[in-house]
Amino acid sequence: MSAVDFQKSGRKPGTDVQETMLDIVADYTLKHAKSYKRYVESAYGDALFRGLVQTPYTQEAPVIDYADSFDAPMMADTITLSNGSTDALEVFNGFLDKISSATDGLWTDVRRVVCFASASFYNSLRFHASMKSAYQYVDPFNEMNIVYQRKEALPNVQTFTLPGLSIDVIKVTDPLLTPFIADGTAVMLPVFQSNTNVYQHLYGPASVDTNLAASGITQEYFSYQYERERW
């Protein structure tokens, strides 16, 4: 944002009043907040779906790889959805058993397991012969589905629940997240009780502005401006 923004001098969009400095600053702050939230969402996707954290300014630069840091590579398995005789529910039940073993004593704290699927994987699973058969008797929109519970906030997200299993499948089409899930694949993640602290969001002092960094104030992000040129 620069002096040019204040020199345009025009009517505030959608109103019959002149745009003020406060309007311009408020609009910039709103865009900044939205941009930050989208960046965080992308960082979550990289961490959860690939086990990577981009850390160019740390001792572990440029990337923290969970598989190397914790000597725990991501589990991988396959399901052949091109075969009409595949029993998708039986295969996913086997996946649940493996996740249960991997979580050890934390399994009792797992609320659900979410399967984030690429568009092609989602379509192949949702319309597989075994799933069509299963949905003759049950509703694919289980009330425990984590997206269904937030349908007002996520109205355009496609999802369904595997019958008889605590697995919610979500179709990932957001361009921020699709780079982290290869075509024809999916990533399964357990959702834990909030008090287990399995997934944590960490942040520290400001890293750009020296005055803010030295102030001792720590918050998720800062939005600030200088009313005169910095020296």
HELIX and SHEET records of a PDB file:
HELIX    1   1 ALA A    3  GLN A    7  1                                   5    
HELIX    2   2 MET A   21  ARG A   50  1                                  30    
HELIX    3   3 TYR A   66  SER A   69  1                                   4    
HELIX    4   4 ALA A   88  THR A  103  1                                  16    
HELIX    5   5 ASP A  104  ASP A  109  5                                   6    
HELIX    6   6 ALA A  119  ARG A  126  1                                   8    
HELIX    7   7 ALA A  129  ALA A  134  1                                   6    
HELIX    8   8 TYR A  148  ARG A  150  5                                   3    
HELIX    9   9 THR A  178  PHE A  180  5                                   3    
HELIX   10  10 SER A  194  THR A  196  5                                   3    
HELIX   11  11 THR A  210  SER A  215  1                                   6    
SHEET    1   A 2 LEU A  52  GLN A  54  0                                        
SHEET    2   A 2 VAL A  63  ASP A  65 -1                                        
SHEET    1   B 4 THR A 159  THR A 161  0                                        
SHEET    2   B 4 ILE A 167  LYS A 171 -1                                        
SHEET    3   B 4 VAL A 110  ALA A 117  1                                        
SHEET    4   B 4 ALA A 186  PHE A 192 -1                                        
END                                                                             
